[in-house]
């Protein structure tokens, strides 16, 4: 085989076009944002008191709150203490599978699960926390301390908090999530929590109803505090889920996963809003949680907003409706909508404000790197995986892609940047000098494929596998992409077209979101076009997913049925670097580790970067308490970043959008709001 030296193919990476973010955060300490303490008195909407408490159907608000609720400080609220009322109208392209989040069911994305779930820690609002004080915020875990040797972490849960149906939240909920969902290989919680997410060999035990203790193999692995946030440690209501789990019933795992379909109303949650109405392909309505455990400094029980709507449409329609004012909120992330959205929002009469942030959206072509049977590949798929594991093949694919043209096809202007893969340019751990870039070179790409013995032996314009491999058939590669997003399919179609001059037949496998996620998680793909997660932006969030640090944690290299990983040497180097990053809190050491990570990742073209661009937050102008500089995506999505439970609408700007005014969620499984 003819292998072209890397230095002959690598080149100068162009700097991204200048594009300044339109708003900067006001940096504060976590203690400026919140605290936990009892207040002398508590308040709620007047109608809750008169219609429910006075009628004897709901305990007084002080009895529904924890011993020491979370208190948001007024000084960090941009517009101060809010007022009750109104609705936030979301539009989403996803569809709910059901409410069993920890069992692996999607709620449709677009902020639904963020509004329903609460986790041990919280990271979304960290975009406004001072860098020198950066650490996850307390949440369900109100405090924690490390043992002297740094291998034990004791966490104290919020005491006296309740699920939305009034059942107490305690360590039983935490341990059910850990023992029967994370640790059970037959369950795949949404967002992919596995035992390795928290470190190989890590254990968790309940000390009492409000105390849990982690035991780690390493000393002071503070990184895992980020993993205890959304969406990898958000417990579910064990009093409802546990009786359905196969460990405690005759149910199969599939029956457990699907035990609470979208038609099941009033699912108990720890979040600020409860699902009370579902109309297929129309809308999900959520009402305020009467047991929500957070307040403002005046003792007003949150949330301020009474209702949440999720109109079931398309992701592109979300942008259109938010700009037009018929929707209230959008993460503008599909670049094809940018120019029109900018034009509309610039009009004086525009109902929404549009604010661009940094380039924290990036797409990559991820090759299935498992040669060990993950996904049960046939002979053709196995042959493709062997090619994926060959560096010269990955180089050929990378330099066969004209990234500038891919970006321009989405949107022209100073938005998209050439993205070679790895960490994003402009983020805190990115180092350009450590980034190896292989520029577009069609001739060299074809030479590399020739050197691999992939020749067009039957003259049909498509290269063939060598004789003895997959029967010498045409090299056909399936490309998985999410059909819910125009950007995903547009990029996938661009990749397919650019592979034709290389003599590779790439076949689109465009699937709707839930089906696409299931295929990706089960390894049923050759290549996949993926919008990457927080690990490539913040690095400290979901760090373990930066490499195959465990058998089920990585997006494109997982273990086969025997539970073992067939790591290539450079992958093992990446795993070792990620583990080293997790076990040190020294920022200088971490920076050097990430330089090595970026060099090895991009030199070996672990995934093939496609494009990188900024997103914009679109939100109706009537909403108050929106933090300055809130990104649509950094540690988490904007629905978490803006702290929706303390967002409000001034009384004189409130609209008549509530579909179930002056109602609260009913009994779990009941008819909805009552």
Buried (B, 14 or more C-beta within 10 A) or exposed (E): EEEBEBEEBBBEBEEBBEBEBBBEBEBBEBEBBBBBEEBEEBBBBEBBBEBBBEEEEBBEBBEBBBEBBBBBBEEBBEBEBBBBBBBBBBBBBBBBBBBBBBBBBBBBBBBBBBBBBBBBBBBBBBBBBEEEEBBBBBBBBBEBEBBEEBBBBBBBBBBBBBBBBEBBBBBBBBBBBBBBBBBBEEBBBBBBBBBBBBBBEBBBEBEEEBBBBBBBEBEBBBBBBBBBBBBBBBBBBBBBBBEBBBEBEEBEBEEBBBBBEBEBBBBBBBBBBBBBBBEEEEBBBBBBBBBBBBBBBBBBBBBBBBBBBBBBBBBBBBBBBBBEBBBBBBBBBBBBBBEEBBEBBEEEEBBBBBBBBBBBBBBBBBBBBBBBBBBEBEEBBBBBBBBBBBBBBBBBBBBBBBBBEBBBBBBEEEBBBBBBBBBBBBBBBBBEEBBBBBBBBBEBBBBBBBBBEBEEBEEEEBBBBEEEBBEEBBBBBBBBBBBBBBBBBBBBBBBBEBBEEBBBBBEBBBBEBBEBBBBBBEBBBBBBBBBBBBBBBBBBBBBBBBBBBBBBBBBBBBBBEEEEBBBBEBBEBBBBBBBBBBBBEEEEEBEBBBBBBBBBBBBBBBBBBBBBBBBBBBBBEBBBBBBEBBBBBBBBBBBBBBBBBBBBBBEEEBEEBBBBBBBBBBEBEBEBBB
